[in-house]
Amino acid sequence: MSSTTAIPLIEPARGVTEDMIRRLVETFYERVLEDEVLGPIFRLALSHRWSEHLTIMVDFWSSVALRTGRYQGKPQQVHRGMALVEDHFERWLSLFEATAREVCEPDVADFFNDRAHRIADSLQIGLGIGPKALHLPSRAAGDGARG
């Protein structure tokens, strides 16, 4: 993506179809399962719910790319307690970027990769992972808190 290319945040992505989303999700998660670092994490978290996960991810990316509103999940909650670290996100993004570039036309791959980075940043911030994480001081009960 060039530095002059703007990717609108709220418009549906041009050139994206449901079939493309499904192909991207299925190809990407096949690679995740084969990955020596990410594979065990996903297999443990999803055990026998892999097909359900793929359907949810197609709905998620359809909501992101086509504004369908089909995804109603809570990704922050789902990822809590998984012992994720910044390196996991970097590896996930690297696999996703490569897959998007293989499966999609360049402009569409740019769209998906832009969103993937924004989503990864948001998850890391919310989960307290990496340099962008918010590390707020904890408040002791009754320690000057105002209502």
C-alpha positions as CSV (number, residue, x, y, z in Angstrom):
1,M,0.0,0.0,0.0
2,S,1.5,3.4,-0.9
3,S,1.7,6.2,1.5
4,T,-0.8,8.2,-0.5
5,T,-3.4,5.5,-0.7
6,A,-6.2,6.1,1.8
7,I,-8.4,3.2,2.9
8,P,-11.8,4.4,4.0
9,L,-12.7,3.2,7.4
10,I,-16.4,3.0,7.1
11,E,-17.2,2.1,3.5
12,P,-17.5,-1.5,2.4
13,A,-14.3,-2.6,0.6
14,R,-14.4,-2.5,-3.2
15,G,-13.7,-5.8,-4.9
16,V,-14.5,-8.0,-1.9
17,T,-16.9,-10.8,-2.1
18,E,-18.2,-13.4,0.3
19,D,-16.4,-16.1,-1.6
20,M,-13.1,-14.2,-1.4
21,I,-13.6,-13.8,2.4
22,R,-14.3,-17.5,2.8
23,R,-11.2,-18.4,0.7
24,L,-9.0,-16.0,2.7
25,V,-10.2,-17.3,6.0
26,E,-10.0,-21.0,5.1
27,T,-6.5,-20.6,3.5
28,F,-5.2,-18.5,6.4
29,Y,-6.4,-20.8,9.2
30,E,-5.0,-23.9,7.3
31,R,-1.7,-22.2,7.6
32,V,-2.3,-21.2,11.2
33,L,-2.9,-24.9,12.1
34,E,0.3,-25.9,10.4
35,D,2.3,-23.2,12.1
36,E,4.6,-24.5,14.9
37,V,3.9,-21.6,17.2
38,L,0.3,-20.6,16.5
39,G,-1.1,-24.1,15.7
40,P,-0.9,-25.5,19.2
41,I,-2.5,-22.3,20.6
42,F,-5.4,-22.5,18.2
43,R,-5.9,-26.2,18.6
44,L,-6.0,-25.9,22.4
45,A,-8.4,-23.0,22.4
46,L,-10.7,-24.4,19.8
47,S,-10.3,-28.2,20.2
48,H,-13.3,-29.7,18.3
49,R,-14.9,-26.4,17.4
50,W,-12.8,-25.6,14.3
51,S,-15.6,-25.5,11.8
52,E,-17.6,-23.2,14.1
53,H,-14.6,-21.0,14.4
54,L,-14.2,-20.7,10.6
55,T,-17.8,-19.7,10.3
56,I,-17.4,-17.1,13.0
57,M,-14.3,-15.7,11.2
58,V,-16.1,-15.5,7.9
59,D,-18.9,-13.6,9.6
60,F,-16.3,-11.4,11.3
61,W,-14.5,-10.5,8.1
62,S,-17.8,-10.0,6.3
63,S,-18.8,-7.5,8.9
64,V,-15.4,-5.7,8.6
65,A,-15.2,-5.7,4.8
66,L,-18.8,-5.6,3.6
67,R,-20.4,-4.1,6.7
68,T,-22.9,-7.0,6.9
69,G,-23.2,-6.8,10.7
70,R,-23.2,-10.6,10.9
71,Y,-20.5,-10.8,13.6
72,Q,-21.8,-10.2,17.1
73,G,-18.9,-11.5,19.1
74,K,-16.7,-10.0,21.8
75,P,-13.1,-10.5,20.6
76,Q,-11.5,-9.0,23.7
77,Q,-13.3,-11.5,26.0
78,V,-12.6,-14.4,23.7
79,H,-8.9,-13.8,23.8
80,R,-8.5,-13.1,27.5
81,G,-6.7,-15.8,29.5
82,M,-4.9,-17.3,26.5
83,A,-1.4,-16.2,27.6
84,L,-0.8,-14.4,24.3
85,V,2.3,-12.3,23.8
86,E,3.3,-9.7,21.2
87,D,5.3,-12.3,19.2
88,H,2.1,-14.3,18.6
89,F,0.4,-11.2,17.1
90,E,3.4,-10.5,14.9
91,R,3.4,-14.1,13.6
92,W,-0.4,-14.0,13.1
93,L,0.0,-10.8,11.1
94,S,2.8,-12.1,9.0
95,L,0.9,-15.2,8.0
96,F,-2.3,-13.2,7.4
97,E,-0.5,-10.6,5.2
98,A,1.2,-13.3,3.1
99,T,-2.2,-15.1,2.7
100,A,-4.1,-12.0,1.8
101,R,-1.4,-11.1,-0.9
102,E,-1.8,-14.6,-2.4
103,V,-5.6,-14.8,-2.3
104,C,-6.6,-11.2,-3.1
105,E,-5.9,-8.5,-5.6
106,P,-3.3,-6.0,-4.3
107,D,-5.9,-3.3,-3.3
108,V,-8.1,-5.8,-1.6
109,A,-5.1,-7.3,0.2
110,D,-4.1,-3.8,1.3
111,F,-7.6,-3.4,2.8
112,F,-7.5,-6.7,4.7
113,N,-4.0,-6.1,5.9
114,D,-4.8,-2.6,7.1
115,R,-7.8,-3.9,9.1
116,A,-5.8,-6.8,10.4
117,H,-3.2,-4.5,11.9
118,R,-5.9,-2.2,13.4
119,I,-7.6,-5.3,14.9
120,A,-4.3,-6.7,16.3
121,D,-3.5,-3.3,17.8
122,S,-6.9,-3.0,19.4
123,L,-6.7,-6.6,20.9
124,Q,-3.2,-5.9,22.2
125,I,-4.2,-2.6,23.8
126,G,-7.3,-4.3,25.4
127,L,-5.3,-7.3,26.6
128,G,-2.4,-5.3,27.9
129,I,0.1,-6.7,25.5
130,G,3.0,-4.9,23.7
131,P,4.2,-1.3,23.5
132,K,0.8,0.2,22.8
133,A,-0.9,-1.5,25.8
134,L,-2.4,0.8,28.4
135,H,-0.7,0.2,31.7
136,L,-2.9,2.2,34.0
137,P,-2.2,2.4,37.7
138,S,-4.5,0.2,39.7
139,R,-6.8,1.9,42.3
140,A,-7.1,0.4,45.7
141,A,-10.7,0.3,46.9
142,G,-11.6,3.6,48.5
143,D,-8.3,5.2,47.4
144,G,-9.5,8.6,46.3
145,A,-12.0,7.2,43.7
146,R,-14.8,9.5,43.0
147,G,-18.2,8.5,41.9
